[in-house]
Amino acid sequence: MAGLSHRQTEILNIARAFGRVMVEDLAKRFEVSAQTIRKDLNDLCDERSLTRIHGGAIIASGVENLAYEARRFVAAEEKKAIGAAAAARIPNGCSLFINIGTTTEEVASALTSHEDLLVITNNLNVAMLLYRHPRIEVVVAGGTVRRADGAVVGSTATQLIGQFKVDYAIIGASAIDEEGALLDFDYREVQVAQAIIANARNVMLVSDATKLRRSAPVRIAHMSQIQTFVTDSPLPAGLANICHSRGIEVVVAMDKPAVDIDDNGADAAPATLRSA
């Protein structure tokens, strides 16, 4: 990209490889001050190559998602905490869908001590995590396997989902906008996600706060279609008000400050908020 310094180009390459970069880590790596790194990040954000987050930056979103391996590095600790908090709300002896995504995979990892579960998934990574456990029955949706991340997408997967009516659906999203729309990048993946939502009695969204700073072109659903939102930080005012007005339970899995995406200073309504 024209106009970038060598250091800024290296920072962008690191962000592409790992999904995000942190000011302190970059300052140590390049042996410069944190202030210098912040200026570099601001310049890259001005170029719309990165998006600032607290303490660093993530790759800016557009029409294409981050690579799967990079997504696994983004907010890894937050996703693990979200997974544990979500799994704690799933009782033994129930049926559930688990959708595509690195955060939903953390939920699956935290479910391995549960008993008498029926799990239907279009995520091969979830199936591999759970199939060895004798008290968990796993059904894998058929269809085309996406090589990038082991997702099963397409009409065959959607049709199989439609044959079930389950107790819980665990879904993720690539982005959540300020109006409460849940967004993704692949329309085929979205079709499966919509079938999952339509065939579950309770829908649980699992998503870390970085998704509130991203955008994606394909609409999955609206927040009003879910019952529980498990995340890592208190929500910004607008989204908290939507959850409050719709009676959505918001579960905050970590002790962190509220996400600030609009800097408007508005007070959030007290959504049905519980700490994990």
MARBAKE-662364 format. One record per residue: x, y, z of N, C-alpha, C, O in turn. Coordinates in steps of 0.1 Angstrom, whole numbers, plus 5000, padded with zeros to 4 digits. Layout:
<nodes>
XYZXYZXYZXYZ ...
</nodes>
This chain:
<nodes>
500949885000500050005000500950125000501850145008 500750214991501550334989501450425001500450435008 502650485005502650585015502950535029503050605039 502950395031503250335044504750325046505450295037 505150345059506550325062506750175063505850095063 508050135064508349995065507749935078507249825078 507850005089507249955101505749945100505249845105 505150035094503650025092503249905084502249845086 504049885074503849765065503949635073503149545072 504949635082505149515090504049495100503649385103 503549615106502449605115501249545108500549465114 500949595096499849545088499949395085498949325086 501149345082501449205080501149125092500549015091 501549175104501349105116499849095119499348995123 499149205117497649205119496949115110496049045114 497449105098496749005088497048865093496148775091 498248835098498548705103497748655115497348545117 497648755125497048715138495748785141495148755151 495248865132493948925134493949055141493149145138 494849075151494949195158496349225163497149125163 496649345166497949385172497749475184496749545185 498649465193498549545206499749645207500849605203 499449755212500449865212501649825220502749845215 501549765232502649725240503549625233504749635233 502949525227503749425220504449485208505649445206 503849575201504549635189505649725194506649735187 505449795204506449885209507749815213508849855210 507549695219508749615223509349555211510549545209 508549505201509049445189509949535181510949495176 509449665179510149755171511049855178511749935173 511049835192511949915200511650065198512550145197 510350105199509950245198508950265209508550175216 508550395211507650425221506250385218505850365206 505450375228503950345226503350455218502450425210 503750575220503150685213503450675198502550705190 504650635194504950615180504050505174503550525163 503850395181503050285176501550335175500850305165 501050415185499750465184499550545171498550545164 500550625168500450705156500450615143499750645134 501250515143501250415132499850355131499350345120 499250315142497950255141496950355136496050315129 497050475141496050575136496150605121495150615114 497450605116497650615102497050505094496350525084 497250375099496650265093495150265094494450215084 494550315104493150325105492650435096491550415090 493350535094492950645084492950585070492150625062 493850485068493850415055492750305054492650245043 492050295065490950185065491550045064490849955060 492850035068493449895068493249835082493049705083 493149915093492949865106491749935113491350045108 491249875123490249945132490749935146491149835151 490750055153491250065166490349985176489149995175 490949925186490349865197491149915209492149975208 490649885221491349925233492649855234492749735235 493749935234495049885235495749835222496849785222 495049855211495549805198494649825187493949925186 494649735177493849745165493649605160494349515162 492549595152492249475144492149505130492049615126 492249395122492049415107490649475104489649425110 490649575096489349635092488549535084489049465076 487249535086486349445079485849505067485949635065 485249425058484649475046483749375040482649345045 484149315029483349215023483849075024483248975020 485049055031485648925033486048905047486649005053 485848795053486248765067487748735068488448705058 488248745080489548705083489748555081488748485082 490948515078491248375077490948305090491048365101 490548175090490148105102491248105112491048125124 492548075108493648065118493848205124494148215136 493648315117493748445123492648475132492848535143 491448425129490248455138490448385151489948425162 491148265151491348195164492248275174492148265186 493148365168493948445177493248565182493648615193 492248615175491548735179490748715192489848625192 490948785202490148775215490148635220489048585224 491248565220491248425223490748405238489948315240 491248475247490848465261489448495263488748435271 488948605256487548645257486648535252485648505258 487048475241486248365235486148245245485048175246 487248215251487248105260486348125272485548035277 486348255277485448285289484048285284483148245292 483748335272482348335267481948185265480748155269 482748105260482447965259482047895272481047825272 482847925282482547865295481247915301480447835306 480948045300479748105305478548055297477448025303 478648035284477547985276477247845280476047805282 478247755281478047615284477447595298476647505300 477747685307477147675321475647695320474947655330 475147755310473647775309472947665300471747675298 473747565296473147455289472947335299473947295304 471747295301471547185310471847045304471947035292 472146955313472246815308470946765302469846815305 471046675293469846615288469046695278467846685277 469746785271468946865261469546845247470546785245 468846905237469346905223469747045219469147145224 470747055211471147185207471847185193472447085189 471747295186472547325174473747405179473647485188 474847375172476047455174476547495160476847415152 476647625158476847675144478347695142479247655150 478747755130480047775126480647895134479947985138 481947885138482647995144483647955154483547855160 484648035156485648005166485148025180485547955190 484148115183483548125196482548015199482547965210 481847965189480947855192481747725194481347635202 482947715188483847605191484347605206484547505212 484447725212484847735226483647685235483947625245 482447715230481347655238481347505237481147445248 481647445226481647305224482747245233482547145240 483947315234485047265243484547265257485047175265 483747355261483247365275482147275278481747265290 481647205268480447115270480846975272480046885274 482146945272482646805272482246725285482246605285 482046795296481646725308480146715310479646655320 479346765300477946755301477546605297478346525292 476346575301475846435298474446445291473646535292 474246335283473046315276472646435267471546485267 473646485259473346585250473146535235473846435232 472346595228472246565213472646695207472046805208 473846695199474346815193474246795178474846695172 473646885171473546885157474447005152474247115157 475346985143476247095140476647085125476646985119 476947205119477447215106478947255107479447315097 479547225118480947265121481747145124481647085134 482647105114483446985116484346995128484646895135 484847115132485647125143484847095156485447035166 483647135157482747105168482546955169482646895180 482246895158482046745158483346675163483246575170 484546715159485746655163485946675178486546585185 485546785183485746815198484846725206485146685217 483646685201482646625209482346475207481846405215 482746425195482246285191482846175200482246065201 483946205206484646095215483946075228484145975235 483046175232482446165245481146085245480246115238 481145975253480045875252478745925255477745865251 478646035263477346085267476846195259475846265262 477546225248477146325238476946265224477946205219 475746275219475546225205475646335196475146445198 476446315185476746425175476146385162476346275157 475346485156474846465142475546575134475446695138 476146545123476846635114475946665102475546565095 475646785099474946825087475746785075476946805074 475046735064475746705052475846825043475146925045 476746815033476846925023478346955020479146875023 478547065014479847105010480747155022480247235029 481847095023482747135034483647245029484347235019 483647365036484447475033485847445038486047435050 486847435029488247395033488847495043489647455051 488447625042489147725050488947705065489747735073 487747645069487447645083486647515088486247515099 486347425078485647305082484147325084483447245090 483647435078482147465079481447385068481947375057 480247335071479447265062478347355058477547395066 478247395045477247495041476547445029476947345022 475447515025474647485014473247425017472947415029 472547395007471147355008470947225015469947205023 471847135013471747005020471847015035471046955043 472747105040472947125054471647195059471147165070 471147295052469947365056468747265057467947275067 468647175048467547075049467546985061466546965067 468746945064468946855076468546935089467846885097 469047055090468647145101467147145103466647145114 466447165092465047175092464247055097463047055100 464946935098464346815103464346805119463746715124 464946905125465046905140464247025146464147125139 463847005158463447115167464047095180463747005188 465047185183465947155195465647265206464947355204 466247225217466047315229466847445228466347555231 468147435223468947555223469747565209470047455203 469947685205470847705194472047795198471747905205 473247755196474447835199474947895185475347825177 474848025184475148085171476248195174476348255184 476948225163477948345163477548435152476548415145 478348545151478148645140479548705138480348715147 479748745125480948815122480948955126481949015128 479749015127479549155130478249175136477249105133 478149285145476849325150476749475149477649545154 475749525142475749665140474949735151474349675160 474949875151474349945162472849935163472249975173 472249885152470749865152470349725156469149695156 471349645159471049515164471049405153470649295156 471449435141471549335131472749245133473849295135 472549115131473649015132474048995117473248965109 475349005114475849005101476948905098477648865108 477048865086478148765082478548795068478148885061 479548715063480148735050479648635039479648675027 479248515043478948415033477448385033476848345043 476748415022475248395022474848255024473848225029 475748155020475448015022475447985037474647905042 476448035044476548015058475348085065474848025075 474948195060473748265066472548185065471648185074 472348125053471148035052471047925062469947895067 472147865065472147755075471847825089471047765097 472447935092472248005105470748045107470248025118 470148085096468748125097467848005100466848015107 468247885093467447765096467647725111466747675117 468847735116469147705130468247785139467647735149 468247915137467448005145465947965145465247965155 465447935133464047905131463647775138462447755140 464547685140464247555145464747525160465047415164 464947635167465447625181464447705190463947805186 464147645202463247705212463947825219463347925222 465247815221466047925227467247945219468047855216 467548075215468748105207469748185216469348285222 470948135216471948205224473048255215473648175208 473248385214474348445206475548455215475548505226 476748405209478048415216478948495207479148465196 479448615213480248705205481048795213480548845223 482248815210483148905218482949045212482349075202 483449145220483249285217483849335204483449435199 484849265199485449315186484449305175484549385165 483349225176482349215165481549345164480849365154 481549425175480749545175481449655167480849755164 482649635164483449735156483649695142484449755134 483049585138483149535124481949545116480849575122 482049525103480849525094480949405085482049355083 479849355080479749245071478549265062477549335067 478449215050477449245041476149165041475149215036 476149055048474948965047474248955061474948935071 472948975061472148985073471748835077471148765070 472148795090471648675095470248685102469348615098 470148785111468948795119469048925126469949015124 468148955136468149065144468249025159467848915162 468849105167468949075181467549035187467548945197 466549085182465149055188464848905186463848855192 465548825178465348685175466048595185465948475184 466848655194467648575203467048595217466348695220 467348495226466948505240468148545249467848605260 469348505246470448525254471648575246471948515235 472348665251473648715245474748705255474748775265 475748615252476848595260478048675254478448635242 478648765261479748845255480748865266480648815277 481848945263482948965272482949095280483549115290 482149195275482149325280480749385281479849345273 480449475290479149545290478949605277479849655270 477649615272477349665259477349815258477149885268 477649875246477450015245475950055246475049965245 475650175248474350225251473250175242472250125246 473450195229472450165219472050015219470849985219 473049935219472749785219472149745232471349655232 472649795243472049765256470649805257469749725262 470249915251468849955251467949855242466849825246 468549815231467849715223467549585231466449535231 468649535238468449415246467449435257466649345260 467549545263466549575274465149575269464249515276 464949645258463549655253462949525248461749505248 463849435244463449305239463449195249463149085246 463849225261463949125272465049025270464848915274 466149065263467248975261468148965273468549075278 468448845278469348835289470848855283471248785274 471548945289472948975285473848915296473748955308 474748825292475648765302477048815299477548795288 477648875308479048935306480048835313479948815325 480848775305481748665309483048715316483748635322 483348845314484648895320484349025327483349095324 485249065336485149195343485949295335487149315337 485249365326485849465317484949585316483749575319 485449695312484649815310483749805298483949725289 482749885298481749885286482449915273483349995273 481949855262482549885249482050025245480850055247 482950105240482650235235482850245220483950245215 481750245212481850245198481350375192481650405180 480750455200480150585194480550705201480350815196 481150685213481650805221480550905223480851025225 479250865224478250965226477950995240477151085244 478450905249478350935264476950905269476650935280 476050845260474750815265474650705275475550615275 473750715284473550615294472850495289471750515283 473250375291472650255286471450215296471550235308 470350165290469350105298469849985304470649915298 469349945316469849825323469249705317468249645322 469949655306469449525301469549415311470249435321 468849305309468849195319470249145319470549055312 471049195328472549175328472949085339472549115351 473748985336474248895346475748875343476148855332 476448865354477848835353478048685353477248615360 478948625345479148485345479748435358479948315360 
</nodes>
